[in-house]
Amino acid sequence: MLGERLKTARTAAGLSLRALAADTGVTAMALSKYERGVMRPSEKVVAALAKALNVPASHFTDDAPLELTKVEYRASSRMTPVSKRLMHDAVRRQLRVRLDIEAVVPDVRPAPFRLPRLPERVSRLDAIDDVAQRVRDAWSLGDRPIPNLTNVIEAHGVRVVQMTIRDGWFDGLACRVDEHPVVVVGADWPGDRQRFTLAHELGHLVLDGRLTASLDEERACHRFAGAFLAPAAAVQALYIGAEVAPMELVLLKHEWGLSMAAWLYRLRDVGRIDETTFRALWRTFRANGWNTEEPGPPLPRETGTVWRQRLASLVVNGRISGAMGAEAMGVEEEMLGKLLAMG
């Protein structure tokens, strides 16, 4: 860990081994051994390295695991304690590498997570539509579909972790690491599931401490997710009749990145269909098995293109190692090498 952090800090500062040796009085050979993990520097050397590279000494010596706080799961009651521990460990590893990179490459740090002025208490589900709209307005999203939700929420200070999920009961996680909000989704999930989970977990962050005891937090975050992805004004303006054909839902799914099932709930929530129509459509869904696998082509998966592009640039320009870049992306180093070699 120390070696990777030292190499990252040195390359981020644009210094060769010899240049850093000149600045610290430590030989280039010793620095190379530190970076390769062959030898460990003394506290005095660590202090000199930190001063030369303009980072705190704790950046090289802090090996304590990151603490995940305010952890919120979906379907967590069905996850085993072992699955939760493994999930937390995987999140910590990926975040540790990311925060190490951000510590020495300030231009890749996202903006702080800030919310607009919101109601202190929310006591009705329909009031959550207004909360979601206020966040959309503050983030200049208007009433149009969000093409890449990962990029949007990362640009506003939420770090998104994608990883392969092997526990079938895991359906999303929101937490904080120090002051940093984090959302975790499955890397191999369909795009509509990823997007709804991202929006749902964002709901946990936005609604934290605002809900009255009369509201179930999971239902509230479901409502927030639908409202954030498909704002009420846009849903009201849709050209649809009292009878909604499944094909209309397929088209809406691919335009807005919201599943057909979620669209049924959204249309009911804003009054475009009544309860009787909703129940009839849901019976059709269940009869056709669409509640487990929706018809038509799957929605493309979400990718954090901005963060991944920055990581790729850092690796290509030698500012971080391929191993560190791959760990931060959540992919194998060999796979990252193949991707970077394309074109």
N, C-alpha and C positions, 0 to 999 in steps of 0.2 A: 504494500500500500504506500509506504513512504517513497519507494523508488518511483512508482507511477506518478505520485503527486509532485515529486521534485522535477521529474522530466517534463511534466505538463507545465509547471510554473516557469521552468527555464525556457522552454520553447515559446510559451506565451509571451515572455519578456523579450524574445528575439535574441537570446544569448547562446553562443556556442559553449561547449564545455570549457574551452580555454578562456573565453571571456569571463565566464562565471568564476573560474579559478583565479583570474587576475583580480576580480572584485572582492573575493573572500579570503584569499591566501590559502585556499585548499587546492591540492593538486588536481589536475584534470583526470588523472588516473583514479584518484580516490572518489571524485564525483561520479565517474563512470560506474564504479563499484557500488556506490550508493544507489544509483538509478537502476542497476541490474539486481539489486537486493543481495549482493555478495557480502556487503559490509554495511554496518549501521553507524551513522554519525553520532558524535557526542553531543551533549546539550549545547556546548559552546559553539560547535560547528552548525548545529541546527539554527541557533540564534543568528549566526553570521549569514547563513543561507536565506533566512526569512527577511533579514534587513536588505540584502542585495536584491531579492526578488519582490520586495514590497508586499509580503503576505505575513499574516501572524504566524508565530512559531507553532501554534496549535494546529495549523493547517497540515503540518508534517507529522505531528505526534498524536493527534486525536483519533484513536481507533475505537472509541466507544460506539456501540451501535446507535443508530438514529432512533429516537423515541417517536412512535406514532401516537398521536393523541386525537381525541374526539373522533374515534373510528366509527363509521357508520356503514353497515352492510345492507345489501338486499338479500333476502332469503338466508340470513345468517344462522337462523335457528336450526337449519338442516346441515350446516357445516360442522365437521368434527373439530375438536380442539387441535388435533394434529394438522388438519388442513389449514386452519387459521394461522398456526405458528409458521408453517411453510410459506404461506402467502405473505405474512408480515416480513419474513426473512428475505424473500425475493424482492419485495418492494423496497426494503432498506438497501439492499445491494445496488439496485438500479439507481435509486435516489442518491446514494452516497457518491457514486461516480459522477452523476449529473452535477451535484453541488460542488464536488471537487473541481470540475471543469469551470463552472460559473465563478468559483472563487478566484481563478487566475485569468479568466477571459471575460472581463466585465461586459463586453458588448453582446454576449449571448444570454445575459440574465433577462428574464421577463420583467415587465413592469410590476410594481407591487399590486396585490389584490385589493381593489377598492370597490365599494358599492355606492350607488347613489343614495340619496335620502329615501328611506323606506319606512313604512308604518312600524312602530315599535311592537305592536301586537296585531296578529292576524287571527280572526275568530271564525271566518267562513271560507269554504273552499273557493267560491267564486271570486273572493277578494284576491286570491293568488294570481289570477290573470293580470290584475293591475300591477302586482309586484313584478311579475315576469316582464311586463311591458316597460316598466320603469328601467329595468336592467337593460333591455334591448335598446331603449332610447339613449341611455347613458353611454352605451357602447356603439352608438350610431349604426344600428342594424336595421332600422326602419321596420317595414312589414313584409319584407321579401324573404324567400328561403335562404338559409345559411349553407353555402356550398361546402365549407369545411369547418365543422364545429370545433374540432381539435385545435386548429390554428386560432380560432376566435377566442376560446377560453384561455389558451396559453398566452395569447397576446395581452390578456388582462390578469395575468399573475397566477393562474392555476396550472400546476405542472401535471401533465397527463402521462401516466405510465401504462404502456401496453405490454402484455405478456401472455404467453400461452397458459390457459387456465385448464387444469385437469379435474378440478372438482366440479361436478355437474350442478351443484347447488349454489355455486358462487355466481352472483349476478351484478357485481359492482361494489366499489368501495370508495368512500370519501374519508379523508383524514387530514391532519395537519402534522407537518414536521417543522418544529420550531414555529416560525410565523408563516411558513409556506403551506398553502392549501394544495392538496394532492387528490387526484381522481385516478382510479385504476379500472381498466376494462380489458376484456380479452382481445388479443391481437388477431385471432382467427374467427371472431364472431362476424355475422353479417352486418353490413353497414347500418341498417336500421336499428338493430339491437345495440350496437356500439353508441349510436347517436342518442337513443333514448336513455341509455345508461349514463352517458356523459351529462345530459341535461338533468336527469334525475339526481345525480350526485351533486351537480351544481346547485340544485334545489336545496340539498342538505346544507351547503355552505351559505346560501343566501337566507334561508329561513331559520337558521340556527338561533334559538332563543326568542323567536318571534311568535311561535304558535301557541295558542291557548290550549288548555288541557282538553278541550272538547274536540280538538282535531287530531286525527291519527297522522303521525309524521310521514309514514310511507305513502298514504293516500295523498297527502298534501304535496309531496315531492313528485308523485305521478302527475298531479294536476299541473305543477310548475313545469315539468318536462314537456307536456303537451302544449302548454301556453307559450313556452319559450321557443319551441320549434315551429309552432303554427299559431301566431298571435290572433287574438279574437277578431280584430278588425279585418284581417285577411280572410279568415274563415267565413265571416259574415258576407264578404264580397264575392265569394265563390259562386260560379254559375252552376248550381245544382238544384234539382227539384226535390219534392217530397219523397220521391222514390229514388233511391241511390243504387246504381248498378255496381257490381263488383269491379267491373273494368274501370269505373271512375275512381275507385279506391286505389287500384293498381297505379293509375296515372298520378294521383295525388302523392302516393308513396314515393315515386321516383322524382317528382318535382320538389317535394319538401323534405325528403329524407326521414319520413315518419311512417311506421308500419301501417298496413291496412287496419289491423286491429286497433291500433292507437288512434287512427283516424275515426273509427266508429265512436270511440269515447269522446274525441274532440268535437265531432259534429253534435253529439248529444249535449256536451258541456255548454256549448254556446247557443244551443237552441235551434240548430239547423234541422235536426230530426228529433222526434219525440220519443218517449220511452218505449212505446209500442213498436215503433219502427226499429229502434235500436235492438230490442229483444228479438224481433223477427230476423234481422240481419245476423245477429249473433248465432241464432239457431242455424242459419244457412252456413255460417263459418264452421260450426261444430260438425254439421252433417257432412261437409266436404273435407274435413280435416285441416281447414285453413287456420285454425287456432294453434296448430303445431307447425305447419309448413304452408306458407302463403303461396298462391299461384304466381306465375310469371318469373322473370329473371330476378335473382337476388340483388339487393342494393350493394354497390361497391363498398368495400371496407374503408373506414376512416384512416387517414394517415396524417401524422403531424409533420407536414411537409416543410414548414419553416424550421423547426428544431432539427429535423433530420438533415436538411440542406446545410444548416450551420455546422452540424457535426461532421458531415462529409467534407466540407471545406476545411475544417480544422485538421482532419486526418490527411487529406490530400496535400495540405501545405505544411505538414509536419509539426503542427502545434500541439497535437495530442497523438497518442499511439493508436494503432488500429485496434488493439485489445480494449483500450479505454472507450473508443468510439463505438465498438460493437456492444460492449456492456451497457453503455448509455442508451443505445438504440434497442436493446433487448434482442439482438440477433447474434449468431455465431460469427466469429472473426473471419472465418473462411467465406461465409456468405457475404459479409460486408466487402471483403476484397473483390469478390466477383462482381458485386454491384458497382463498385468504384471503377472497375476495369472496363465496364460497358462503355462503348463509344470512344 
